[in-house]
């Protein structure tokens, strides 16, 4: 599975990359620091999954799950936020899953695994 990480904090991107590259069949195809870069890399690198910081600078309608799927209809989107209360907004906007940045790494890996399944897994 090809994964794009979109987060403006370098420490978060580094931690996510380290976690993901230790998993079989996962390849991090890019890291975006803002909405424009996330859109460009989604189009250029053709990820299967975007880990999207829900508070990414410049994130608007274009970088919503629907906006990303306009570029890649089969794309899975996992919204990430340090604000657990953002869960409902992210899921209502079309994210497949939501993971709080305060959750243990296993929660993120479970979300990524759920996105590997053809159905995209349950929304949570």
C-alpha positions in Angstrom: 0.0 0.0 0.0 1.3 3.4 -1.0 0.9 6.1 1.8 1.1 9.9 1.7 1.7 11.7 5.0 0.2 15.2 5.2 1.2 17.0 8.4 2.8 20.4 9.0 4.9 19.2 11.9 8.2 17.5 11.0 8.2 15.5 14.3 4.8 14.0 13.5 5.8 13.2 9.9 9.1 11.5 11.1 7.3 9.4 13.7 4.6 8.3 11.2 7.2 7.5 8.6 9.2 5.4 11.1 6.1 3.5 12.2 4.8 2.9 8.7 8.1 1.8 7.1 8.4 -1.0 9.7 5.2 -2.5 8.4 5.2 -5.1 5.5 3.7 -3.9 2.2 3.6 -0.2 3.2 5.6 2.4 1.3 5.6 6.1 2.2 5.5 7.8 -1.2 5.7 11.4 0.1 5.3 13.9 2.9 3.4 17.1 2.5 3.6 20.1 4.8 0.6 22.0 3.5 -2.6 21.6 1.5 -1.0 22.6 -1.9 1.8 20.1 -1.5 -0.7 17.4 -0.4 -2.8 17.9 -3.5 0.2 17.9 -5.8 1.7 14.8 -4.3 -1.7 13.0 -4.3 -1.8 13.6 -8.0 1.8 12.9 -8.8 2.6 10.0 -6.5 -0.8 8.2 -6.6 -1.0 7.0 -3.0 -3.6 4.4 -1.9 -4.0 6.1 1.5 -3.5 9.7 2.8 -2.9 10.3 6.4 -4.3 13.8 6.7 -3.7 16.2 9.5 -7.2 17.6 10.0 -5.6 20.9 11.0 -3.2 21.1 8.1 -2.6 24.7 7.0 -4.6 25.6 4.0 -6.9 22.6 4.3 -10.2 23.5 2.7 -12.7 21.9 0.3 -9.9 20.9 -2.1 -8.1 19.0 0.6 -11.3 17.4 2.0 -11.7 13.7 1.6 -14.0 14.4 -1.4 -11.5 16.8 -2.9 -8.7 14.2 -2.7 -11.0 11.5 -4.1 -11.7 13.8 -7.1 -8.0 13.2 -7.9 -8.1 9.5 -7.0 -11.5 8.0 -6.5 -10.3 4.8 -4.8 -8.2 6.7 -2.2 -8.6 6.0 1.5 -8.3 8.9 3.9 -7.5 8.6 7.6 -7.9 11.9 9.4 -5.5 12.7 12.2 -5.8 15.3 14.9 -4.5 16.2 18.3 -8.1 17.3 19.0 -10.2 14.2 19.6 -13.4 16.4 19.2 -12.5 16.7 15.5 -13.6 13.1 15.0 -17.2 13.8 14.1 -16.3 16.6 11.6 -13.7 14.5 9.9 -16.0 11.5 9.5 -18.9 13.7 8.4 -16.6 15.2 5.8 -15.9 11.8 4.3 -12.8 10.5 6.1 -12.7 6.7 6.2 -11.4 6.7 9.7 -10.2 9.1 12.4 -7.2 8.6 14.7 -6.3 11.0 17.5 -2.7 11.9 17.6 -2.8 11.0 21.3 -3.9 7.4 20.6 -1.3 4.6 20.8 0.5 3.7 17.6 -1.5 0.4 17.4 -4.6 2.4 16.8 -3.1 4.1 13.7 -1.8 0.7 12.4 -5.3 -0.8 12.9 -6.8 2.1 10.8 -4.2 1.6 8.1 -4.9 -2.1 8.1 -8.6 -1.5 7.8 -8.0 0.6 4.7 -6.1 -2.3 3.1 -9.4 -4.2 3.0 -11.5 -3.6 -0.2 -14.4 -2.2 1.9 -12.1 0.4 3.6 -13.1 -1.0 6.9 -15.5 0.4 9.5 -15.7 4.2 10.1 -14.6 5.0 13.6 
